[in-house]
Amino acid sequence: MSGGSFGYAYEVGTLKDLWVEKSGIEGIADALRERGHDEAAAETEALLSELAVFEDYILARAERLRGVWKATEWVVSGDWSEADLTADVGVLESAPPFADTLRIDTANGRIMK
């Protein structure tokens, strides 16, 4: 049997696939570097680094919305009242704006801090 050493990471087609195959992609970077393909390894490692930064950013945004999402789910399910949702939305709206410390540099396609 051939292939599969890195979980067929080359077949990723979605962002979810990238999350799932991170360890395989790390293995690819190591194998490239071991074989002297430093530029390809560096680009692969850069992608993994950007993925980690992106993950931190997205999870921080999701954490900020957690209360509103829960209230919405519970109101729609009939467990909470509209007033509960309005209160949680008010908490979100009164909080300081999300500290958007990341940007995408379109010139080089990188996520920058």
N, C-alpha and C positions, 0 to 999 in steps of 0.2 A: 504494500500500500504506500502511496506517495502523498505528499502534502499533509497539511493539518498540523504542522509543528507549532504554528502560531494561531490556531483556531480559525484559520481561513480569514484572517483580518483584512486581507485584500478585497474581500467581498462586501465590506461595510457599505451600506446604502443610506443609512439614517444616522442621526446624531445618537440615538439610543444604541445602535450597533457599535458606535465608537466607544461609548461608556462600557459596554459589555466586553469589548475586545481590547481594552487598555493594556492588559498584561501581555497579550499577544503582540501588540504594537511595540511595547517596551522590548520584548524579545527580538523583534525584527530590528529595532535600532541597535541593540547589542550585537546581533549577528552581522549587521552591516559594518559596524565599527570594527569588529574582530577581523573582518575581511578587508579592511583598509578603505572602505567607502565612506569616508568621514563626512562629506557634504550631504549625502543621502541620509546618513545617520543623524546629522545635526538637524536637518529639516524635519525628520521624523520626531526627534526629541522636542523640537520647537512646537510641533503640532500638539504633542502631549502636554507641554507646558501651558500652551494657550488653552487647551481643554480644561486643565486644572483651574486656571484663572477664571475661565468662563463659568465653570461649575460653581466656584465660590461666589461669583457675582449673582448668578441665577438663584442659588440657594438663599443668599441674603435677601434678594427681592421677594422670594416666596415666603420667607420668614416674616417679612413686613406685612404680607397680605394674609397670613395664616388665620388671624381672628375674623377677618371679613369673610374669608372662604368658609370657615366653620359656621359662622352665623348664617350665611346664605344657604348652606346645605341643610342646616337644622330648621330654618324657616320654611324652605321648600318641602322638607319632610314633615312639616306640621308640628315639630317639637318646640319651636320657639316662635315668638311673635315678630311682626314687622318692626315693632319698636326696638326689639333686641338687635335686629340687623341695623337699624338706623343708628343705634348707639355705637355699635362696633365700627360702622362707617365713619361716624363722628370722631372716634378715637384715631382712626387712620388719617382722616383729613386734618386733625389738629396736630399730628406728629410732624416733626421737622421733615423736610423733603428727603427723599432717598438720596444718600450721598453717592452720586454717580461718579465714581472715581475711575471708571474704565472708559475707553473709547476704542473704536476700531479705526486703525490707520489704513485708509483705503489705498494709499500709495503702495504699501507693501503687504497689505492683507493681514496685518497683525493686530491682536488685541493689546492695547497699551494701558499701563497704569498711570 
